[in-house]
Amino acid sequence: MQSSGLWKPVLGGLLLALAIYIGGFKFDQHLRTRRGPWQVTFTTAHSGAPAIIVNQPKLNIANLKIVFPGETTTNASGTVVFDFPQKPVPFGRVKFEDLTYLPGTVTFDFFGHEIELLPRTLYINRKSRPWESNATITLTPADKPAVLPAPMPGKKKY
């Protein structure tokens, strides 16, 4: 019986599998982070109205400003980098975020307006708009969409 020569091919196969696993993991991690996260600055406009400024350098999106005239906020301004989920925001709320492959998707509710950041397009109140750098978008209270029903808790779809 020649069992002493069996350990070399088994060990070689295990080392090859480990190398493929580590290489695949590192490649997937590179794909997940290569384009970088959304950078959203929460601030106020010159008029004192709350505003956000959206930046995403790898997608050539710079200084897209969305202003909410007629609204007020008492929270301080600041920049939030959406590189991992559940980061707190100074005003409004995050409705949805999928940051698996950055920049991913981030959906906000600001004073009844739904703002969705996707790499291919910007959605404002569920209407698609092309990305425009150095632009200002003004959303008045009259622009708010009809209230949409919230999903029922406890009913999960798989």
C-alpha positions in Angstrom: 0.0 0.0 0.0 1.3 3.4 -1.1 -0.5 5.8 1.1 2.6 7.9 2.0 2.5 9.6 -1.5 -1.1 10.7 -1.2 -0.5 13.7 1.1 1.4 15.7 -1.6 -1.5 15.9 -4.1 -4.1 16.5 -1.4 -2.0 19.3 0.1 -1.3 20.8 -3.3 -5.1 20.8 -4.1 -5.9 22.4 -0.7 -3.2 25.1 -1.3 -4.5 25.7 -4.8 -8.1 26.0 -3.5 -7.0 28.4 -0.8 -5.1 30.6 -3.3 -8.1 30.7 -5.7 -10.4 31.6 -2.7 -8.1 34.4 -1.5 -7.6 35.8 -5.0 -11.3 35.7 -5.7 -12.1 37.4 -2.5 -9.6 40.2 -3.1 -10.8 40.7 -6.6 -14.5 40.9 -5.5 -13.5 43.4 -2.7 -11.8 45.5 -5.4 -14.9 45.4 -7.5 -17.0 46.4 -4.5 -15.0 49.5 -3.6 -13.3 50.7 -6.8 -15.8 53.5 -7.6 -16.0 54.9 -4.1 -19.0 56.0 -2.1 -21.6 58.8 -2.4 -20.6 62.0 -0.6 -23.6 64.0 0.5 -23.1 67.4 2.2 -26.0 68.5 4.3 -26.1 72.3 4.5 -28.3 75.4 4.1 -28.6 77.6 1.1 -28.0 81.3 1.2 -31.7 81.8 1.9 -31.5 79.6 5.0 -33.4 76.7 3.4 -32.0 73.2 3.9 -30.0 71.8 1.0 -27.8 68.8 0.0 -24.8 68.7 -2.2 -24.1 65.4 -4.0 -20.6 64.4 -5.1 -19.3 61.2 -6.6 -15.8 61.7 -8.1 -15.5 58.4 -10.1 -18.8 59.1 -11.9 -17.9 62.7 -12.6 -20.7 64.0 -10.4 -19.7 67.2 -8.7 -21.6 69.8 -6.7 -25.2 68.8 -7.6 -27.2 71.0 -5.2 -30.8 70.2 -4.2 -32.5 73.0 -2.2 -35.7 72.6 -0.2 -37.2 76.2 0.1 -40.0 76.6 2.5 -38.6 73.9 4.8 -36.5 74.4 8.0 -34.1 72.3 10.0 -32.3 72.8 13.3 -29.6 70.2 12.8 -26.0 71.1 12.1 -24.6 70.7 8.7 -22.0 68.1 7.7 -20.8 65.6 5.1 -21.8 62.0 5.2 -19.8 59.4 3.1 -22.0 56.4 2.4 -19.3 53.7 2.5 -21.2 51.5 4.9 -24.9 51.2 5.9 -26.9 52.9 8.6 -25.0 56.1 8.9 -26.9 58.9 10.6 -27.9 62.0 8.6 -28.3 65.5 9.9 -31.8 65.9 8.5 -34.3 63.8 6.5 -34.0 60.1 6.7 -32.5 57.2 4.7 -35.3 55.0 3.3 -33.1 52.5 1.6 -29.5 51.8 0.9 -27.7 49.1 -1.0 -24.0 49.7 -0.7 -22.8 46.2 -1.8 -21.0 47.5 -4.8 -20.1 51.2 -4.3 -21.4 53.8 -4.9 -24.6 51.7 -4.7 -28.1 53.0 -4.2 -29.2 55.4 -1.5 -32.8 56.6 -1.2 -33.7 59.6 1.1 -36.9 61.2 2.3 -36.3 64.9 2.7 -39.4 66.8 3.9 -41.7 64.5 1.8 -39.5 64.5 -1.3 -38.0 61.1 -2.3 -34.4 61.5 -3.6 -32.7 58.4 -5.0 -29.0 58.3 -5.9 -28.1 55.6 -8.4 -25.0 55.5 -10.6 -26.9 55.7 -13.9 -29.4 58.3 -12.9 -30.9 60.5 -10.3 -34.5 60.0 -9.2 -36.5 62.9 -7.7 -40.0 62.0 -6.5 -39.8 58.8 -8.5 -39.0 60.6 -11.8 -35.7 60.0 -13.5 -33.3 62.9 -14.2 -29.9 62.8 -15.8 -26.9 63.7 -13.6 -25.7 67.3 -14.0 -22.6 68.6 -12.2 -22.6 72.1 -10.8 -26.4 72.3 -11.1 -29.0 73.5 -8.6 -32.4 71.8 -8.3 -35.1 73.5 -6.2 -37.9 71.3 -4.7 -40.8 73.4 -3.3 -43.5 72.0 -1.0 -45.8 72.0 -4.0 -43.5 69.5 -5.8 -44.1 66.8 -3.1 -45.6 63.6 -4.5 -48.8 62.0 -3.1 -48.1 60.0 0.0 -47.3 56.4 -1.0 -48.4 53.5 1.3 -45.7 52.2 3.5 -45.0 48.4 3.2 -46.7 46.4 5.9 -44.3 45.1 8.6 -44.2 41.4 9.1 -44.9 40.5 5.5 -41.7 39.4 4.0 -41.2 38.4 0.4 -38.4 35.9 -0.3 
